[in-house]
């Protein structure tokens, strides 16, 4: 067994299922929070997001979403893109987009902790 961490077999399947459950639960939590809110304004949304537990939950949501997206896109590319060069270009584009999105999300979440 190689010491390199490779996602294949049961591990990516499990990561994708667990991340899907967390994403669904977080979306339900957001919908419930909005439905229960008496005042739906920028200030209320700001205060809700800046609560430390909600910031942590949002951070975990971003991680789950990025992992879920990576595994899904990786499987689609492996299944449907057969040309090696195009496959590498597609992987590179997906990785750049996901890393950029992750950095942007971390920046926003860190901003919430400093305000």
C-alpha positions as CSV (number, residue, x, y, z in Angstrom):
1,X,0.0,0.0,0.0
2,X,1.3,3.4,-1.0
3,X,1.9,6.1,1.6
4,X,0.4,8.6,-0.8
5,X,-3.2,9.6,0.2
6,X,-5.3,8.6,-2.8
7,X,-9.0,9.0,-2.9
8,X,-10.5,5.8,-4.4
9,X,-13.0,3.2,-3.5
10,X,-15.0,3.5,-0.3
11,X,-13.3,6.6,1.1
12,X,-14.5,9.1,-1.5
13,X,-17.9,7.5,-1.5
14,X,-18.1,7.9,2.3
15,X,-16.7,11.5,2.2
16,X,-19.3,12.5,-0.4
17,X,-22.2,10.9,1.5
18,X,-21.2,12.5,4.9
19,X,-20.6,15.8,3.3
20,X,-24.0,15.6,1.5
21,X,-25.7,15.0,4.9
22,X,-23.9,17.9,6.5
23,X,-24.7,20.2,3.6
24,X,-28.4,19.2,3.8
25,X,-28.6,19.7,7.5
26,X,-26.9,23.1,7.4
27,X,-29.3,24.3,4.6
28,X,-32.2,23.1,6.8
29,X,-30.7,25.0,9.8
30,X,-30.4,28.2,7.7
31,X,-34.0,27.9,6.4
32,X,-35.2,27.3,10.0
33,X,-33.2,30.2,11.3
34,X,-34.6,32.5,8.6
35,X,-38.1,31.3,9.2
36,X,-37.8,31.7,13.0
37,X,-36.3,35.2,12.6
38,X,-38.7,38.0,13.5
39,X,-36.5,40.6,11.7
40,X,-35.0,39.6,8.4
41,X,-32.5,42.4,7.9
42,X,-28.8,42.8,7.1
43,X,-28.1,43.5,10.8
44,X,-29.9,40.3,11.9
45,X,-28.2,38.2,9.2
46,X,-24.8,39.8,10.2
47,X,-25.4,39.0,13.9
48,X,-26.5,35.5,13.1
49,X,-23.4,34.7,11.0
50,X,-21.0,36.4,13.4
51,X,-22.0,34.2,16.2
52,X,-19.0,31.9,16.8
53,X,-20.9,28.6,16.5
54,X,-22.5,29.7,13.3
55,X,-19.2,30.8,11.9
56,X,-17.7,27.4,12.7
57,X,-20.7,25.7,11.2
58,X,-20.4,27.8,8.1
59,X,-16.7,26.9,7.9
60,X,-17.5,23.2,8.1
61,X,-20.1,23.8,5.4
62,X,-17.5,25.3,3.1
63,X,-15.2,22.4,3.7
64,X,-17.9,19.9,3.1
65,X,-19.1,21.7,0.0
66,X,-15.5,21.8,-1.5
67,X,-14.9,18.1,-0.7
68,X,-18.2,17.2,-2.2
69,X,-17.6,19.2,-5.3
70,X,-14.1,17.9,-5.8
71,X,-15.1,14.2,-5.5
72,X,-18.1,14.7,-7.8
73,X,-16.1,16.6,-10.5
74,X,-13.2,14.2,-10.2
75,X,-15.5,11.3,-10.9
76,X,-17.2,13.0,-13.8
77,X,-13.9,13.9,-15.4
78,X,-12.5,10.4,-14.9
79,X,-15.7,8.8,-16.3
80,X,-16.3,11.1,-19.3
81,X,-13.0,12.8,-20.3
82,X,-10.7,10.2,-22.0
83,X,-8.1,12.4,-23.6
84,X,-5.2,12.7,-21.1
85,X,-4.3,16.3,-21.9
86,X,-7.9,17.5,-21.7
87,X,-8.4,15.5,-18.5
88,X,-5.4,17.2,-16.9
89,X,-6.6,20.7,-18.1
90,X,-10.1,19.9,-16.6
91,X,-8.5,18.8,-13.3
92,X,-6.4,21.9,-13.2
93,X,-9.4,24.2,-13.8
94,X,-11.5,22.4,-11.2
95,X,-8.7,22.6,-8.6
96,X,-8.0,26.3,-9.3
97,X,-11.7,27.1,-9.0
98,X,-12.1,25.1,-5.8
99,X,-8.9,26.4,-4.1
100,X,-9.9,30.0,-5.1
101,X,-13.4,29.5,-3.7
102,X,-11.9,28.0,-0.5
103,X,-9.5,30.9,0.0
104,X,-12.2,33.4,-0.6
105,X,-14.5,31.6,1.9
106,X,-11.8,31.5,4.5
107,X,-11.1,35.2,4.0
108,X,-14.8,36.0,4.6
109,X,-15.0,33.7,7.7
110,X,-11.8,35.2,9.2
111,X,-13.3,38.6,8.5
112,X,-16.3,37.6,10.6
113,X,-14.0,36.7,13.5
114,X,-12.2,40.0,13.5
115,X,-15.3,42.2,13.4
